[in-house]
Amino acid sequence: MNDLEFSRLVSVVDLEDGDFLRLTIDADADECVALAKRFSIAKVEGLHADILLRRHGRQVLAETELVAAVEQTCVVSLRPLNLTVEESFTRVFDPDVRPSGEFDETIDLDPDSEDPPEALVDDMIDLGEMVTEQLGLALDPYPRAEGASIDPRYVDVEPPKRDNSFAALKGLKLDG
């Protein structure tokens, strides 16, 4: 059983070197509700992706155009923000890459480096989860409504100094 909110498994076993396959996927209403819950946002009103799968040797490239309509909450005013997320991205899937969690080597965590290939297991790709992951990366973690500002009294305020809890012991003398 698959517990993912938006799963679209596709087999690429028949995709030969140089072949391509065009697909369109959309989240239904229940999937949108589940995605909003996953991302802790007010709503996902729609999620659409156009995907071009292309075989290149043993690897499969997924060139994707993602469009999502979401409602997030302004972190300053708490007003709802209706936003459109548009992302173009490419993922590479390789059968020689082991699934996540099976690492022996060190992982390059440089954010400017190219993403490593994803695992291609049994010639199956979950396009829905791929799109969901990218949506999660594209969402603004601190959305702010236009013109929303924080009261200057609360900006760059230093916290009050607290007495050192050992200050009271400073004057004590121990007879030893």
N, C-alpha and C positions, 0 to 999 in steps of 0.2 A: 504494500500500500504506500502511496506517495503522499507525504504530508506537506508538500510545497503548496503555496498559495496560488501559484500561476505556473503550471507545468505544461510544456508542450514538447514531448519527446518526438524526435525525428531520427529515422535511420538513414545513415549515409553509406550503407554497405554497397549499394548499387551505383554510387557516384564514382565514376572512373576519373583518372588523372585528366585535368582540363575540363571536365564536365562542371555544370553549375545547376543550381536549383533555386528558384525564387519562391519565397513564402511570405505570407502576411499572417500575423497573429494579433489577436485582440483579446483583452481581458473582459470577461462578462461581469455583471453587476456583483455577484457574490465574490468573485476573485478581487474586484476593486475594493470591496469592504475588507477582505482579508489582508490585502496589501497595505491599506491605510493603517490597519492594526499593527502589522509587522513593522512599519516605519514610524509608528506613533505620531501620525499626522491626522488632521481632521477628516480628509476625504481623498480618495483617488477617484476622480470622476470618469476617467477613461485612460486606457493604455493601448497604444497601437505600435506595431513595429513591422517594417518592411525589411526582409532579410534576404541576402544573396549568399548562398552556400556554394563554395567553389573548392574543388579538390585540387591540391597542388602536391603531387607525389603522395606520400602517406598522410600528409596533413590536410586538414579542412579549414578553410578560412570562412568566417561568418562576418560579412560586411553588413552593418545594421544601421537603420534610421529609426530612431525611437521618438515618439511623441506621446506625452502624457499630460493630462489636465489634473491638477491637484489643488487641494485647499489646505494651506498651512496657516498657522496662527502667528501673528506678529509678536516677536519676543518683547517688544516695548509696550505697544498699545493693547495687545491681546485681540486685535481685530482680525477677522478672517481675511486671508489673502488668496485670491484665485490666481494661480500661476500655471504657466505652460512650460513644460520641460521638453527641450528638443536636444537630442544628442545623436551624433554620428560616431560610431566606434567599430573597431574590427577586433575580433578574437580569433586566435589560432588554436586549433585542437589537434593534438598529436597522440597517436596510439602508443608512442614510446615514453610518454610522460605518465608517471604513476599518479593515482588519485590523491588528493590532498589528505594529509595525515600519514602518509607513507614516505617521509623524507629521511634520507641519510645525510644529505649534503646541507651546507649552509644556504640560506636564502638571502638574496640581494634585496635589501629594504630601501634602496635609493628611489625616491618618488619620481625622479627624472629618467630613470632607466626604462627600457622597453619592457612591457609585461611579458612574462614567460608564457609559453603555450599552456593551454589547459589540457587535462587528460581526456582522451577520446577512448571511452570504454565500450567495448562490444559494438563499435560503429554507431553509437547512439549519442545524440546531443540533446540536452534539455534547453531548447531555445527560450522557453518561458522563464526559467530560472536565470539564464544569461541576461535577458532583458531586465528582469527584476533587480539583479545585482547592479546593473548599470544605472537604473533609476535611483537606487539607494545611494550610489556615489554622486549622482547629479543633484539630489535634493539639497537645498540650502539648510544647514543645521541651525542657523540663526536668522530666519527670515524677518525682514523688517519692512513695514509699510512705508511708502514714500512720505517723507515729512515727519515720521515718528522720531521723537528724540527723547532722551532721558533728561530728567530734571537736573540742571547743573549742580544742584546741591549734592547729588549722589554720584557724581562723576569724579574720579581720581581722589576720592576721600580716603585718607589714611585711617586705618582702624585705630581705636583708642589704645593707648599704651596701658598694658596691664602690669600690676605689680608682680615682681618675681615671687613665686610662692615660697621661695627659700629666704626672702629678704627678712622675714621675721626671725629667722634662726641666726642671722648674721651677728647679732649682738650677744648671743648666748656664749657663755664660757663654760667649758666642761672641766671639772676638777679631775685630774687624772692621775 
